[in-house]
Amino acid sequence: MSKTVVKYQQYAEYKDSGVQWIGEIPQTWSFLRGKWKFRSLKEVNRNLQCMERLALTLNGVIERSIDSDEGLQPAEFSGYQIFEKNDLVFKLIDLENFKTSRVGLVFKRGIMSPAYIRLQPFKDTDSKFFYYFYFDLYLRGIYNQIGGQGVRSALNATDLLEIEVCVPTVSEQRKIANFLDYETAKIDSLIEKQQQLIQLLKEKRQAVISHAVTKGLNPNVPMKDSGVEWLGEVPEHWNTLPLKLCVQTRKGVAFKAVDFCDAGIRVVKASDIKQKTIRESETFLPNSYVNEFPKAVLHTDDLILSTVGSTPDVKNSAVGQIGKVPQSLSGSLLNQNTVVFSSTEILDQNFLYYLVQTNSYRDHLDLNAHGTANQASLNISDMLNFMISIPELNEQVEIKNYLDKKISKLEELELKILAMSISLNERRTALISAAVTGKIDVRNWQNPTEAKMEFSA
């Protein structure tokens, strides 16, 4: 049993379920196919008798406006299906992609996509308990094993109802569901606080960078008006000038897709650059391309920006993603839709790296991004049409060294908090699994809030 659930007692007797991913279940529980607890049905919204729109998301079922779907007229919702409160809803049409699969409990009558699977509970079935049971299977990837292999491996309603489920008494089902509601809410609250701390650290990181590269490290130095809105006052001895006078550029090469192979020289694509890192792709080109395309060869500390990407509202993949080439990718070849920024003799390369990380430069890129609804691009001339203020090289290096240490400490703290969030998520998963398969006995559990109210009374 997981260390996260050892503090709870177990049932007195167990029996083998006969299913590897369930293991032993309490002696008093039944183990039945889902079709004995639910039925699959599809009630189409033909006459628009229901216009309360719901949606199945990674965070469960939510309510949505009828007007929120792009290009859909109200009449087109006649093809949607009606769900009733306490139905279970599943999206299991692409089991190879964990993020697209979902499980939800319907909280009110409404309509959802006809592609979803709807299960309606029979009498003496607590839907909340079985939501947690099916959600546990989702978290553990059981649907993938049952659905088979393939790019679009799927699980239909018949397959789903053939899956065997643990069946405690109805009173136990409700007790387990209430227990999990309470305990997962506590864990979710802690995770949310961790996420808030991470966000505060990210904001602190940006503030530290912005202040250092625009104000310097000496708070007593005389200041002057830069004449640039985003810069404001800068140290009196700093020089204000356009970025284009300090940077040389070279673009990635539009290699032919037919030339890509499984081994050779690794290729860096625009899509590999995200959140200030560059991932190692599994795309390669023949070794001879290093000599044929010398300008595409990357070197350690090269600064790469994507010139094509998502629109600015999609923060994590927006056009203008920034990455510094690590030593492990030195010698790789740079693909199209990218540009390398190389500093000239008046600008330190690492100081430049911090400059382009400022929120003001990100805003500049967003302002100049153009394109369609789904994809945006940047002109290199626009990317360089940005005013900066810089000190002499020795001071740039001093600021860079300060930021390296400061940012390293902030990132170390962020990693610790992230590890705590991962641990909490693992605890949440383990607790759900243990409760719905009977590895822990919560029949005597009482909601602490209710118990406190009873004691006060």
C-alpha positions as CSV (number, residue, x, y, z in Angstrom):
1,M,0.0,0.0,0.0
2,S,1.2,3.5,-0.8
3,K,2.8,5.4,2.1
4,T,0.3,8.2,1.5
5,V,-2.6,6.1,2.7
6,V,-1.0,4.0,5.5
7,K,-2.6,6.0,8.2
8,Y,-6.1,4.7,7.3
9,Q,-7.3,1.3,8.6
10,Q,-8.0,-1.6,6.3
11,Y,-11.0,-4.0,6.1
12,A,-10.9,-7.2,8.2
13,E,-11.0,-9.6,5.3
14,Y,-10.2,-9.4,1.6
15,K,-10.7,-11.6,-1.5
16,D,-9.0,-11.7,-4.9
17,S,-10.8,-9.6,-7.6
18,G,-9.2,-11.6,-10.3
19,V,-8.2,-8.4,-12.1
20,Q,-4.5,-7.4,-11.9
21,W,-5.1,-3.6,-11.8
22,I,-7.6,-4.0,-8.9
23,G,-6.0,-6.6,-6.8
24,E,-7.8,-7.6,-3.6
25,I,-11.1,-6.1,-2.6
26,P,-13.0,-6.3,0.7
27,Q,-14.7,-9.6,1.3
28,T,-18.1,-7.9,1.6
29,W,-17.9,-6.1,-1.7
30,S,-19.2,-7.3,-5.1
31,F,-17.2,-7.1,-8.3
32,L,-19.5,-6.7,-11.3
33,R,-19.4,-5.4,-14.9
34,G,-20.4,-1.8,-15.2
35,K,-23.5,-2.7,-17.2
36,W,-25.1,-3.9,-14.0
37,K,-24.8,-0.4,-12.5
38,F,-25.2,1.8,-15.5
39,R,-26.8,1.9,-18.9
40,S,-25.6,3.7,-22.0
41,L,-28.0,5.9,-23.8
42,K,-28.1,8.9,-26.2
43,E,-31.0,11.3,-26.1
44,V,-30.6,13.7,-28.9
45,N,-31.7,17.3,-28.4
46,R,-33.8,17.2,-31.6
47,N,-36.4,19.8,-30.8
48,L,-34.1,22.0,-28.8
49,Q,-36.0,21.1,-25.6
50,C,-32.8,21.8,-23.6
51,M,-30.5,24.8,-24.2
52,E,-28.4,24.6,-21.0
53,R,-25.0,24.0,-22.4
54,L,-22.3,21.9,-20.5
55,A,-18.7,21.0,-21.4
56,L,-16.4,18.2,-20.3
57,T,-13.0,19.7,-19.4
58,L,-9.9,18.4,-17.6
59,N,-11.4,19.9,-14.5
60,G,-14.7,18.1,-14.9
61,V,-18.1,19.2,-16.2
62,I,-18.6,23.0,-16.4
63,E,-21.4,25.2,-17.6
64,R,-20.9,27.2,-20.9
65,S,-22.8,29.8,-22.8
66,I,-24.6,28.8,-25.9
67,D,-22.9,31.7,-27.6
68,S,-19.4,30.6,-26.6
69,D,-19.0,28.2,-29.5
70,E,-17.4,29.9,-32.5
71,G,-19.5,29.6,-35.7
72,L,-22.3,27.6,-34.1
73,Q,-25.9,28.8,-34.4
74,P,-28.4,27.8,-31.7
75,A,-30.3,25.5,-34.1
76,E,-27.1,23.4,-34.5
77,F,-27.3,22.3,-30.9
78,S,-30.2,20.1,-32.0
79,G,-27.5,17.5,-32.8
80,Y,-26.2,17.5,-29.2
81,Q,-27.2,15.0,-26.6
82,I,-29.1,15.6,-23.4
83,F,-27.5,14.7,-20.1
84,E,-29.3,14.5,-16.7
85,K,-27.9,15.3,-13.3
86,N,-25.7,12.4,-11.9
87,D,-25.0,11.0,-15.3
88,L,-21.4,10.0,-16.0
89,V,-19.8,11.4,-19.1
90,F,-16.6,10.2,-20.9
91,K,-14.4,11.3,-23.7
92,L,-12.3,8.3,-24.6
93,I,-11.8,8.8,-28.4
94,D,-8.1,9.4,-28.4
95,L,-6.5,7.2,-25.7
96,E,-3.0,7.8,-27.0
97,N,-3.3,11.4,-25.9
98,F,-3.9,11.5,-22.1
99,K,-4.9,15.2,-22.1
100,T,-7.7,14.7,-24.5
101,S,-9.4,11.9,-22.5
102,R,-11.7,12.9,-19.7
103,V,-14.2,11.6,-17.2
104,G,-16.9,13.8,-15.6
105,L,-19.9,13.8,-13.3
106,V,-22.9,15.8,-14.6
107,F,-24.1,18.3,-12.0
108,K,-27.2,19.6,-13.8
109,R,-29.4,18.8,-16.8
110,G,-27.8,20.1,-20.0
111,I,-26.5,19.3,-23.5
112,M,-23.0,18.2,-24.6
113,S,-21.2,16.9,-27.6
114,P,-22.7,13.8,-29.4
115,A,-19.2,12.3,-29.4
116,Y,-19.3,11.8,-25.6
117,I,-20.3,8.6,-23.9
118,R,-23.2,8.9,-21.5
119,L,-23.8,6.5,-18.6
120,Q,-27.0,6.7,-16.6
121,P,-27.0,5.1,-13.1
122,F,-29.5,2.4,-12.1
123,K,-31.2,2.4,-8.8
124,D,-29.0,2.0,-5.7
125,T,-26.0,3.4,-7.5
126,D,-24.1,6.4,-6.1
127,S,-22.8,8.2,-9.2
128,K,-20.2,10.1,-7.2
129,F,-18.5,6.9,-6.0
130,F,-18.4,5.5,-9.5
131,Y,-17.1,8.8,-10.9
132,Y,-14.2,8.5,-8.6
133,F,-13.8,4.8,-9.6
134,Y,-13.7,5.5,-13.3
135,F,-11.6,8.6,-12.7
136,D,-9.0,6.4,-10.9
137,L,-8.9,4.1,-14.0
138,Y,-8.3,7.2,-16.1
139,L,-5.5,8.4,-13.9
140,R,-3.8,5.0,-14.0
141,G,-4.1,4.7,-17.8
142,I,-6.4,1.6,-17.7
143,Y,-8.5,2.8,-20.6
144,N,-5.4,2.8,-22.8
145,Q,-4.8,-0.9,-22.0
146,I,-8.4,-1.9,-22.7
147,G,-8.8,0.4,-25.8
148,G,-6.0,-1.2,-27.7
149,Q,-3.2,0.4,-29.6
150,G,-3.0,2.8,-32.5
151,V,-3.0,6.5,-33.2
152,R,-6.8,6.8,-32.7
153,S,-7.3,3.9,-30.3
154,A,-10.8,4.4,-28.8
155,L,-13.2,2.9,-26.2
156,N,-16.9,2.9,-26.9
157,A,-19.8,2.6,-24.5
158,T,-20.1,-1.1,-24.8
159,D,-16.4,-1.6,-24.0
160,L,-16.8,0.8,-21.1
161,L,-19.7,-1.1,-19.6
162,E,-17.8,-4.4,-19.8
163,I,-15.2,-3.1,-17.4
164,E,-15.6,-4.7,-14.0
165,V,-16.2,-2.3,-11.1
166,C,-16.0,-2.5,-7.4
167,V,-19.4,-2.4,-5.7
168,P,-19.6,-1.7,-2.0
169,T,-23.0,-1.2,-0.3
170,V,-24.8,2.0,-1.3
171,S,-24.1,3.5,2.2
172,E,-20.4,2.7,1.8
173,Q,-20.5,4.2,-1.7
174,R,-21.8,7.4,-0.3
175,K,-19.4,7.4,2.6
176,I,-16.4,6.9,0.3
177,A,-17.6,9.6,-2.1
178,N,-18.0,12.1,0.8
179,F,-14.6,11.1,2.2
180,L,-13.0,11.7,-1.2
181,D,-14.9,15.0,-1.7
182,Y,-13.5,16.3,1.6
183,E,-9.9,14.9,1.3
184,T,-9.4,15.8,-2.3
185,A,-10.7,19.3,-1.7
186,K,-8.1,19.8,1.0
187,I,-5.4,18.6,-1.3
188,D,-6.6,20.7,-4.1
189,S,-6.5,23.8,-1.9
190,L,-2.9,23.0,-0.9
191,I,-2.0,22.5,-4.6
192,E,-3.7,25.8,-5.5
193,K,-1.6,27.6,-2.8
194,Q,1.6,26.1,-4.2
195,Q,0.6,27.3,-7.7
196,Q,0.0,30.8,-6.3
197,L,3.5,30.7,-4.8
198,I,5.0,29.6,-8.0
199,Q,3.3,32.4,-9.8
200,L,4.6,34.9,-7.2
201,L,8.1,33.6,-7.8
202,K,7.7,34.0,-11.5
203,E,6.6,37.6,-11.0
204,K,9.5,38.2,-8.6
205,R,11.9,36.8,-11.3
206,Q,10.5,39.2,-13.9
207,A,10.7,42.1,-11.5
208,V,14.3,41.3,-10.5
209,I,15.4,41.0,-14.2
210,S,13.6,44.2,-15.3
211,H,15.0,46.3,-12.5
212,A,18.6,45.1,-13.0
213,V,18.7,45.6,-16.7
214,T,17.1,49.0,-16.6
215,K,18.3,50.5,-13.3
216,G,21.5,48.7,-12.6
217,L,22.7,47.5,-9.2
218,N,23.7,50.8,-7.6
219,P,20.7,52.5,-6.0
220,N,22.7,55.7,-5.4
221,V,23.8,56.3,-9.0
222,P,22.6,59.6,-10.7
223,M,19.6,59.0,-13.0
224,K,18.4,60.6,-16.2
225,D,15.2,60.4,-18.3
226,S,15.7,57.9,-21.1
227,G,13.0,59.4,-23.3
228,V,11.6,55.8,-23.7
229,E,8.3,55.0,-22.0
230,W,9.2,51.4,-20.9
231,L,12.6,52.4,-19.6
232,G,11.7,55.5,-17.7
233,E,14.7,56.8,-15.8
234,V,18.0,55.0,-16.4
235,P,21.5,55.5,-14.9
236,E,23.1,58.7,-16.1
237,H,26.1,57.0,-17.7
238,W,24.1,54.4,-19.6
239,N,23.5,54.7,-23.4
240,T,20.0,54.5,-24.9
241,L,19.9,53.1,-28.4
242,P,17.9,50.7,-30.7
243,L,18.4,47.0,-30.2
244,K,19.1,46.7,-33.9
245,L,22.4,48.5,-33.4
246,C,23.6,46.0,-30.9
247,V,22.5,42.7,-32.5
248,Q,23.3,40.6,-35.5
249,T,20.9,38.1,-36.8
250,R,20.8,34.9,-38.9
251,K,17.7,32.9,-39.8
252,G,17.1,29.2,-39.6
253,V,17.1,27.2,-42.8
254,A,14.0,25.8,-44.5
255,F,15.2,22.2,-44.8
256,K,13.1,19.8,-46.8
257,A,11.0,17.4,-44.8
258,V,12.0,14.5,-47.1
259,D,15.6,15.0,-45.9
260,F,14.8,14.5,-42.2
261,C,16.0,11.2,-40.8
262,D,16.2,9.1,-37.6
263,A,19.9,9.7,-36.9
264,G,22.6,12.2,-37.7
265,I,22.7,15.9,-36.7
266,R,19.9,17.0,-34.5
267,V,17.5,19.7,-35.7
268,V,16.1,22.5,-33.6
269,K,12.6,23.6,-34.7
270,A,10.6,26.6,-33.6
271,S,8.2,24.3,-31.8
272,D,11.1,23.0,-29.6
273,I,11.5,26.5,-28.0
274,K,9.2,26.9,-25.1
275,Q,9.3,28.6,-21.6
276,K,12.9,29.7,-22.1
277,T,14.2,26.3,-22.8
278,I,15.0,24.2,-25.9
279,R,14.0,20.6,-25.9
280,E,15.9,17.9,-27.8
281,S,13.8,16.8,-30.7
282,E,14.0,13.4,-32.4
283,T,14.4,15.0,-35.8
284,F,17.8,14.7,-37.6
285,L,19.5,15.6,-40.8
286,P,22.5,13.8,-42.5
287,N,25.9,14.7,-41.1
288,S,27.0,16.3,-44.4
289,Y,24.5,19.1,-43.8
290,V,26.9,20.7,-41.3
291,N,29.2,21.6,-44.1
292,E,26.4,22.4,-46.6
293,F,24.6,24.8,-44.2
294,P,27.3,26.4,-41.9
295,K,25.0,29.3,-41.0
296,A,22.4,26.9,-39.6
297,V,24.9,25.4,-37.1
298,L,24.2,26.3,-33.5
299,H,26.7,27.0,-30.8
300,T,26.5,27.1,-27.0
301,D,24.8,30.2,-25.7
302,D,23.3,31.2,-29.1
303,L,20.1,33.0,-28.4
304,I,17.1,31.7,-30.5
305,L,13.7,33.3,-31.0
306,S,10.8,31.8,-32.9
307,T,9.3,33.9,-35.6
308,V,6.2,31.8,-36.1
309,G,4.0,30.4,-33.4
310,S,0.6,30.8,-31.6
311,T,-1.1,34.1,-31.2
312,P,0.0,36.2,-28.2
313,D,-3.0,35.0,-26.0
314,V,-1.5,31.5,-26.0
315,K,1.3,32.4,-23.6
316,N,3.2,29.1,-23.5
317,S,3.6,28.8,-27.3
318,A,3.1,32.3,-28.5
319,V,5.3,33.5,-31.3
320,G,8.6,34.9,-30.0
321,Q,9.6,32.1,-27.7
322,I,13.1,32.5,-26.4
323,G,15.8,29.9,-25.7
324,K,19.5,29.8,-25.1
325,V,21.4,26.9,-26.7
326,P,22.7,24.5,-24.1
327,Q,26.0,22.7,-24.5
328,S,24.2,19.5,-25.3
329,L,22.7,21.1,-28.5
330,S,25.9,22.8,-29.7
331,G,26.4,21.6,-33.3
332,S,22.7,21.2,-34.0
333,L,21.1,22.6,-37.1
334,L,18.5,25.4,-36.9
335,N,15.3,24.9,-38.9
336,Q,13.1,27.7,-40.4
337,N,10.8,30.1,-38.6
338,T,13.5,31.0,-36.2
339,V,16.2,33.7,-35.8
340,V,19.5,33.8,-33.9
341,F,20.3,37.0,-32.0
342,S,24.1,37.5,-31.6
343,S,25.4,40.5,-29.6
344,T,27.9,42.9,-31.1
345,E,31.1,44.1,-29.3
346,I,29.1,46.6,-27.2
347,L,26.6,44.1,-25.8
348,D,27.3,41.0,-23.7
349,Q,25.4,38.0,-25.0
350,N,24.1,37.0,-21.6
351,F,23.0,40.5,-20.7
352,L,21.1,40.4,-24.0
353,Y,19.5,37.2,-22.9
354,Y,18.1,38.9,-19.8
355,L,17.0,42.0,-21.8
356,V,14.8,40.0,-24.1
357,Q,13.2,38.2,-21.1
358,T,11.6,41.5,-19.8
359,N,7.9,41.9,-19.8
360,S,8.3,45.0,-21.9
361,Y,10.1,43.1,-24.7
362,R,7.4,40.4,-24.6
363,D,4.8,43.2,-24.9
364,H,6.7,44.6,-27.9
365,L,6.6,41.2,-29.6
366,D,2.9,40.8,-28.9
367,L,2.2,44.2,-30.3
368,N,4.0,43.4,-33.5
369,A,2.8,39.8,-34.0
370,H,0.5,39.4,-37.0
371,G,-1.3,36.6,-38.8
372,T,-4.4,34.4,-38.7
373,A,-6.7,33.4,-35.8
374,N,-4.5,30.4,-35.0
375,Q,-1.0,31.4,-36.0
376,A,1.1,34.5,-35.8
377,S,4.4,35.6,-37.1
378,L,7.0,38.3,-36.5
379,N,9.2,40.3,-38.9
380,I,12.8,40.4,-37.7
381,S,12.9,44.1,-38.4
382,D,10.0,44.6,-35.9
383,M,11.7,42.4,-33.4
384,L,14.8,44.6,-33.5
385,N,12.9,47.9,-33.5
386,F,13.1,48.2,-29.7
387,M,14.9,50.8,-27.6
388,I,17.2,49.6,-24.8
389,S,19.7,51.3,-22.4
390,I,23.0,49.7,-21.6
391,P,26.1,50.3,-19.5
392,E,29.7,49.5,-20.4
393,L,30.5,45.8,-20.9
394,N,32.1,45.3,-17.5
395,E,29.0,46.5,-15.8
396,Q,26.8,44.3,-18.1
397,V,28.8,41.3,-16.9
398,E,28.5,42.4,-13.3
399,I,24.7,42.6,-13.7
400,K,24.6,39.3,-15.5
401,N,26.5,37.6,-12.7
402,Y,24.2,39.1,-10.1
403,L,21.1,37.9,-12.1
404,D,22.6,34.4,-12.5
405,K,22.8,34.0,-8.7
406,K,19.5,35.6,-8.0
407,I,17.5,33.8,-10.6
408,S,19.2,30.5,-9.7
409,K,17.9,30.8,-6.1
410,L,14.4,31.7,-7.2
411,E,14.4,28.7,-9.6
412,E,15.6,26.4,-6.9
413,L,12.8,27.5,-4.7
414,E,10.3,27.1,-7.5
415,L,11.5,23.6,-8.1
416,K,11.0,22.7,-4.4
417,I,7.5,24.0,-4.5
418,L,6.8,22.2,-7.8
419,A,8.1,19.0,-6.2
420,M,5.7,19.5,-3.3
421,S,2.8,20.0,-5.8
422,I,3.7,16.8,-7.6
423,S,3.8,14.9,-4.3
424,L,0.4,16.3,-3.3
425,N,-1.0,15.2,-6.7
426,E,0.5,11.7,-6.2
427,R,-1.1,11.6,-2.7
428,R,-4.5,12.6,-4.3
429,T,-4.2,9.9,-6.9
430,A,-3.2,7.2,-4.4
431,L,-6.0,8.2,-2.0
432,I,-8.7,7.9,-4.7
433,S,-7.4,4.6,-5.8
434,A,-7.1,3.2,-2.3
435,A,-10.7,4.3,-1.4
436,V,-12.5,3.1,-4.5
437,T,-10.8,-0.3,-4.5
438,G,-11.3,-0.9,-0.7
439,K,-7.6,-0.8,0.2
440,I,-8.6,1.5,3.1
441,D,-11.8,1.4,5.3
442,V,-13.5,4.8,5.7
443,R,-16.8,3.5,7.0
444,N,-16.2,5.1,10.4
445,W,-14.9,8.4,8.9
446,Q,-16.8,11.5,9.8
447,N,-16.5,14.9,8.2
448,P,-14.4,17.0,10.7
449,T,-16.5,20.1,9.9
450,E,-19.8,18.3,10.7
451,A,-18.2,16.7,13.8
452,K,-17.1,20.1,15.0
453,M,-20.6,21.5,14.5
454,E,-22.2,18.6,16.4
455,F,-19.7,19.1,19.3
456,S,-20.4,22.8,19.4
457,A,-24.1,22.1,19.5
